């Protein structure tokens, strides 16, 4: 996170399901998508498919703001 210019970020999406997500200071839109850590190929594909659905929704929502 140190390399990301957080003052230029509009949205932060955390994906951790069973872990403690990092706290990011500042006033930004925060979303949490609790995706499990993919431990095998099937789980990795499930996470990919879920992100394939969620990311366009986020993009469309952000464009309407």
Residue frames as qw, qx, qy, qz and C-alpha x, y, z in Angstrom:
[[0.000, 0.882, 0.471, 0.000, 0.00, 0.00, 0.00],
 [0.371, -0.662, 0.062, 0.648, 2.94, 2.34, 0.44],
 [0.304, -0.066, 0.553, 0.773, 3.42, 2.64, -3.33],
 [0.064, 0.641, 0.686, 0.339, -0.20, 3.62, -3.98],
 [0.048, 0.154, -0.117, 0.980, -0.91, 7.39, -3.89],
 [0.076, -0.484, -0.846, 0.213, -3.95, 7.11, -1.61],
 [0.087, 0.541, 0.212, -0.809, -4.78, 10.79, -2.00],
 [0.287, 0.296, -0.509, -0.756, -5.60, 10.02, -5.67],
 [0.086, -0.143, -0.982, -0.094, -7.84, 7.01, -4.98],
 [0.473, -0.211, -0.150, -0.842, -11.64, 7.23, -5.31],
 [0.897, -0.207, -0.076, -0.383, -12.59, 3.70, -4.24],
 [0.021, -0.456, 0.875, -0.164, -10.91, 1.03, -2.16],
 [0.887, -0.063, -0.248, -0.384, -12.12, -2.55, -2.50],
 [0.256, -0.472, 0.816, -0.214, -11.01, -5.09, 0.08],
 [0.735, 0.139, -0.548, -0.375, -11.28, -8.78, -0.77],
 [0.135, 0.250, -0.887, 0.364, -10.19, -10.55, 2.41],
 [0.669, -0.346, -0.473, -0.458, -12.78, -13.01, 3.69],
 [0.829, -0.454, -0.318, 0.080, -11.28, -14.68, 6.74],
 [0.598, 0.000, -0.212, 0.773, -8.46, -12.25, 7.46],
 [0.134, -0.805, -0.260, 0.516, -8.31, -8.79, 8.93],
 [0.518, 0.700, 0.247, 0.425, -8.30, -6.27, 6.10],
 [0.455, -0.034, -0.145, 0.878, -5.82, -3.40, 6.24],
 [0.021, -0.854, -0.395, 0.337, -7.10, -0.06, 7.44],
 [0.442, 0.333, 0.265, 0.789, -6.60, 2.71, 4.92],
 [0.110, -0.569, -0.353, 0.734, -6.84, 6.26, 6.26],
 [0.021, 0.104, -0.360, -0.927, -8.64, 9.02, 4.44],
 [0.535, 0.411, 0.408, -0.615, -12.03, 9.74, 3.03],
 [0.231, 0.235, -0.751, -0.573, -12.68, 7.38, 0.16],
 [0.840, -0.018, -0.087, -0.536, -15.51, 5.11, -0.85],
 [0.147, -0.370, 0.909, -0.120, -14.88, 1.70, 0.72],
 [0.855, 0.057, -0.229, -0.462, -16.33, -1.57, -0.52],
 [0.341, -0.398, 0.842, -0.126, -15.79, -5.03, 0.91],
 [0.826, 0.213, -0.354, -0.383, -16.17, -8.11, -1.25],
 [0.571, -0.490, 0.635, -0.175, -15.49, -11.10, 1.04],
 [0.828, 0.383, -0.375, -0.167, -13.92, -13.50, -1.44],
 [0.872, -0.413, 0.247, 0.090, -12.22, -16.55, 0.00],
 [0.100, -0.691, 0.646, 0.308, -8.54, -17.02, -0.64],
 [0.886, 0.326, -0.175, -0.279, -8.49, -19.35, -3.65],
 [0.529, -0.536, 0.656, 0.039, -6.49, -22.40, -2.64],
 [0.562, 0.056, 0.776, 0.281, -7.10, -24.49, -5.75],
 [0.096, 0.051, 0.582, 0.806, -7.92, -24.06, -9.40],
 [0.142, -0.604, -0.738, -0.265, -11.70, -24.35, -8.94],
 [0.295, -0.767, -0.375, 0.430, -11.72, -21.78, -6.12],
 [0.267, -0.348, 0.253, 0.863, -9.48, -19.48, -8.18],
 [0.015, 0.286, 0.680, 0.675, -11.92, -19.69, -11.08],
 [0.224, -0.730, -0.644, 0.039, -14.85, -18.96, -8.74],
 [0.295, -0.665, -0.124, 0.675, -13.07, -15.84, -7.47],
 [0.186, -0.107, 0.488, 0.846, -12.26, -14.77, -11.03],
 [0.063, -0.491, -0.745, -0.448, -15.87, -15.25, -12.10],
 [0.262, -0.774, -0.500, 0.286, -17.17, -13.28, -9.13],
 [0.266, -0.538, 0.102, 0.794, -14.77, -10.41, -9.85],
 [0.141, 0.145, 0.656, 0.728, -15.80, -10.53, -13.51],
 [0.155, -0.702, -0.662, -0.212, -19.33, -9.74, -12.32],
 [0.371, -0.769, -0.321, 0.409, -18.48, -7.23, -9.59],
 [0.397, -0.299, 0.194, 0.846, -15.92, -5.07, -11.40],
 [0.067, 0.366, 0.534, 0.759, -18.19, -3.95, -14.28],
 [0.317, -0.774, -0.543, -0.074, -20.90, -3.13, -11.72],
 [0.463, -0.620, -0.116, 0.623, -18.40, -0.97, -9.82],
 [0.305, -0.013, 0.387, 0.870, -17.28, 0.71, -13.04],
 [0.078, -0.567, -0.602, -0.557, -20.87, 1.50, -14.09],
 [0.414, -0.782, -0.434, 0.168, -21.76, 2.76, -10.62],
 [0.466, -0.454, 0.031, 0.759, -18.66, 5.00, -10.51],
 [0.208, 0.203, 0.473, 0.832, -19.48, 6.51, -13.89],
 [0.208, -0.705, -0.578, -0.354, -22.96, 7.49, -12.66],
 [0.469, -0.675, -0.333, 0.462, -21.60, 9.40, -9.66]]
